[in-house]
Amino acid sequence: MSVSSLLPNSSNAPDRSSNFQFGFIDLLKVIAAQLIVLHHLAFYGPMADHVRPIAPTLIDWLDSYARIAVQVFLVIGGFLAAKSLSPQGVSAVSDPLRVLWRRYMKLVPPFLVATVLAIGASAWAAQWMTHYSISAMPSALQLAAHALLLHSILGYESISAGAWYVAIDFQLYALLTLLLWLTGGLAKRRAMPWLAPVLVVAGVSASLLYFNRDAAWDAWAPYFFGSYGLGAIAWWARDLNRRPAVVALLVAAILLPTLYALTIDFRSRIVVALLVACALVLVSRRGMLLSRQRFAWIRAFGRISYSIFLVHFPVCLIVNAAFAKFVPARPLLQAAGMLLAWAASLAAGAIFYRWVEIPLSRLAARATGKGFGLPVAAAA
């Protein structure tokens, strides 16, 4: 296969689907972020424990299944990572350490601020209730492990719900970056532009068939690379200028290993990842559904999704503690508390984005010597 067969045609026509594509991504992020907040409200209680008798199906579903929304962020993360690191399926990574430093500076400074908020929220909540969701005061080593995104690997308890995902996001980005960097030079010298996509497909297959079936790997990137890699392949498949035969191969690379893995070990989380990856390809190529310009509110909520993810846990913890201390344990009153915590999380996310995430992003841009957008990923 020649180099030109994998690269877009020479046409300079604009990508007419980009507005629809990113409008759809914003919508997915908004929906998934709300499900994650509601999942943590249901999972950590205690308000949800009082509401369960009058709405057992809803609370049980949020507790057990809403967390699968994390797959949306994994696939979107891989999709946008490929957009940045390998927009045409050929590596654009020449200095991996610099790339990873920029990614770290995107994710970690606001994460550390949110971690400090979670410590304060736990100390405050402990004055009003006793509950397993309250973390003990962390040690210096535990804080250092969080700062280095090694807390899960080193066996430290997460200070805030979702802290594991920030670490996994960085691991996945690092894994894809190093894979592209290692293959980039060889692909160019040997005229093998297909090398990186083939290795990503191999990584997806290994993840879905082995690593993702063993919970012992859930602190490491290979466990999640199946979903992340599907997002990367979806980016390459969505190019309107790519040759139809290559698009067919890329779509097959999404479908075949995933469907085969599901026949061996059915996992609903992988079904969700597959559906999201296929939807991204379809919407990008057909230009359907949503335009960012027409649905500005979706874009606004999508933009603050990372901030909502970072701050919702301390907010929900404080509201839970306040209702445990001051409000009778009546189901309807506690349900109102859950709604209040949900709304307060959204408001806190908007404030955090404006006064923490944006300023820290500007500082990080100066520190890394290059401007960049804000993080897109958010999860449970």
N, C-alpha and C positions, 0 to 999 in steps of 0.2 A: 504494500500500500504506500502510495507516495505521500510526501509532505502535504501537498495541496489538497489531498482527499480529506484530511482532517481539519484543515483550516477553512474559515469562511471564504466564500467566493469574493472576487475582487470588487463586487458592487459596493458603493459607498452609501447606499440607501440607508436612511435612519431606521433605527429599531423602533417600529411603530408600537410594539407591545410593551415597552418599558414602563409607561405610566400604569397600564393595567397590571403588569407583573408586580410592581412594588406596591401598588394599591392593594392587591390581593395579599401580599406578604404582611402589610400593615394590619389587614383584617384578621389574618390568622394569628398574628401576635396578640391582638386585642382579645380575641376569644380565648386563646390559650392562657394568657396572663390572668384573666378573670377566673378561669377554672383552677389555676394554681392557688390563687388566694382563697377561693372557696374550699379547695381541698384541705389546705392547712387549717382553715377555720373548723372544718368537720373533723379533721384528724386529731388536732391538738386540744379541742374543747377548752374549758368545760361547758361553755354555752351550748355547744352541739349535743353534749350528753343530755341536757335538759330538753332539747328540742326533739331529740330522736323519738320519744314516745308518740308524738303527733305527726311526725314526718319521717318514719323509719326508712322508707325506700329512698327518699332524696338524700338523707344524711349518709346512709350506707353507700349510695352510689358515689357521692362526693368523696367519702372516705376511701373507698376502694378503687375507683376508676378515674376520677378527675385528674389524678396525678399522671395519667398517660398523656396528658397534654404536653408533658415535657418532650415528647417525641416531635412535636411541631417545632420546637426551638432547636432540637438537634438537627433536623432536616434543613431548616432555614439557615442554621449556622453553617452547615456544609455548603449550601447553595451560595451564600454570600462569601464564604472563604474562597471557594473556587472562582467566583467573580473577581476577587481581589488578587489572588495568587496565581491563577492560571485561567484567564478569561477565555482563551481559545483552545484549552486542552494541552498547551505547552507551558512549561514552567516559566514564570516571570520572577522567580526568586533567585537573587544573586548573592544576598547577604542575609542568611537565615537568622543570625543572632540579632541583627538590627530589626528584622521583621518581628521576631518574638518579643523583643524589648518593647516595641510599640504596642503589641497586643497586651502585654502585661500592664503597661501604663494605661491602657484603655480600661481594663477590667478591675485592677486591684485597688487604686486609690479610692474610688467611690465604695468599693466593697469593704474596705477597712473602716471608712466612716460609718457605714451601715452596721458593721460589726461592733463598733463602739456604742452605737445606739442600742443594739441588741443587748449588750452587757448592762447598760443603764436600765433598759426596760425589764430585764430579768431581776435586777436588784430592786426596782420599784415594785414589780408584781409580787415578789416574795414577801413584801410587807402586807399584802392583801389576801394571798391565797397560797396553798401548798399544792403543787402540781408538777407532773413529770416534764412538762414543757419548759419549765424554768431551769436555766443553766446555772451551774455553780460559777462563782467568780473564777475566771480563767487564770492559769499560770502564765508566766512569761514565755515559757516554751510553747504552750498552746497558742498564744498569740503569734509567736514567731512562725509556727507551723501554718497558721492561717495566712499570714502575710506572704509566705512562700508557696501557698496553695498546696501544701503537703499534709494537711491535717488528716485527711482520710487515709492516706498511705501510711502515715506514722501512727495511726490508731487513736488520734485525739478526737474527743467528742466535738461535733460542730457547735459553734456558739449560736448560730442562727440557722433556721430551716432554709435549705437551698444553698448553703455554703458549699456543699459538695459539687453543685453544678458549675459554679464559677471555676473550680479546679478542673473539672472534667472538660469544660469549654476550652480552657487554655491547653490542656493536654491534647485534645483533638486538633486544635489549630496547629500546635507544635508538630504533631505527627504528620499532618498533611503538608505543612511547610517543609519539614525535613525530607519527606518522600519526594516532593517536587524538586527540591534543591539537588538531591542526590541523583535524580533521574534527568534533570534538565540538561546538563552538559552532555551526557551520553546520548540523549535523544537528538540533540542538535548535531553532534559529530557523526552519528551513525544513521542519520535521517530516519529516526524512529519516533515520530511525534505521538504515536499511539502508546508509548511506553508508560507514561504517568497514568492515563485513564485505565490501562490494563491492570496496573498495580493497585489502583484504587478499587477496581472491581474485585481483584483477588483479596484485598483487605476486607471489603464488604462481605464476601463469601466466607472468609475465615471467621469474621465476627459473628455472622448470623448462624453459622453451622457449629461453632465451637465456643468462642468466648462468651457470647451473649446467653448461652445456655448454662453457664456456670457462675453463680452469684459470687463466688470467691474473687472474680475479676471485676466486680462492680466499682472498685476505686480506681480503675485503670481505663485508659482510652480505648483499648481494643474491645471492651465490653460494649461500648456505644458506637463504635466506628461503623457498624452496619447502617444505622440511621444517618449518621453524619455523611458517610460516603455516598449514600443514595442522594442526598442533597447536592453533593458535588457533581455527580453524574447528571442530575437533573439540570444543573446550570449549563453543562456542555450540550445537553440535548435540546435546550430551549432556543438555541441560536437559529433565527430564521434564515440566515445565509448559509448554514451548513448543508452539505449534500444530503439528500434524502436517505441514501444507503447508510451513511454514517449515523444519521439520526436514528434509523431503525436499529442499528447495532447498539447504540447507547440506550435506547428504550428497552431493548432485550436485556441489556446488562442490568437495568433496574428490575425488570420483572422476573427473569428466570432464576437467579440465585435466591431472590426473596421468596418466591412461590415455592421453590424446592425446599428452602429452610422451613417454611411454614408447614409443609407436608410432613416433615420429620418431627418438628416440635412447634405446635401452634402457639403463637404469642400475640395477644391482642395489641400489644404495644408496637410490634413490628407491622401489623396490618395498618395501624394508624400512620406509621412512618412511610409505608408504601403508598398509601392513598395521598399523603401530602406531597410526596415526590412526584407522583403522576399528575397531581393537580397543578403543581408548579410548571411542569412541562406544558401541559395543555393550555393553561391560562396564558403563559408566556408566548406560545406559538400562535394562539388564536386571538389574543387580544380581547379576552372576554371579561365580563363581570364589573370590575371597579377601576375608576380613574382616581388617582390621588388628588387631582385638582377639584373634582366634583365632590369628593367625600373628605373634606379637610379634617373633620372631627376624627375620622378613623386614623388619618395620618398623625394627628396630634396624640391620640392615645397610643398608637404604635410607637411613637418616638419616646414616650415616657415608660415603656414597658419594662426596661431594665431597672429603672428607678423604683417602679412599683414592686418588682421582684425583690429588690434589695431591702426596702423599708417596710413591706407589709407585715413581716413577722413581728417585729417589735411593736408595731401599732396594734396588731391583733392581740398580742400578749397583754398589753396594757388594758385594752377594752375588756378582754376576758377577765382579768383580775378585778377591774372596777365593778363589773356585773356580778362576779362571785362575792364581792364584799358588800355591795350596796343595793343590789337588786334582788328581789325574791326569785327563787328558783322555779318560776312559772314558765311553761313552754313558750307562750306568746311573747312574754317580756324578754326571754333569752333569745328568741328568734329576732326580735327587734335589735338586740345587741349584736347579733351576727350581721345584720344589715348595716348597722352603724359602723362596725369594724370594717366591713367591705368598703363602704363609702369613704371612711377615714383613710383607708389604705390608698385609694385612688387619689385623694387630695394630698396625702403625704408624698406620694410618688411624684405628683406635679411639682410640689414645693422642692423636693429633693432634686429633681431634674434641673429646676431653675437655679437653685442656690448652691448645689453641691456638684452635680454631674457636669454641667456646662463649665463652671469655673475650673474644675479639676481637669477637664478635657483640654482646656486652653493651656493650663500649666504643663500638662503632659506633652502637648504638641510642641511647646518650647523646649522641654527636656529632651525630646527625641529628635528634634530638628525638623519635624515635618507635621503639617496639619493633617487631621484625619477626622472621620465621622465618629459618632458616639456608638457604643456597643449596641448590637442588635439583639443579642441573645438574652433571654430571660427564662427562668424555669423554676421548677419546684426544688 
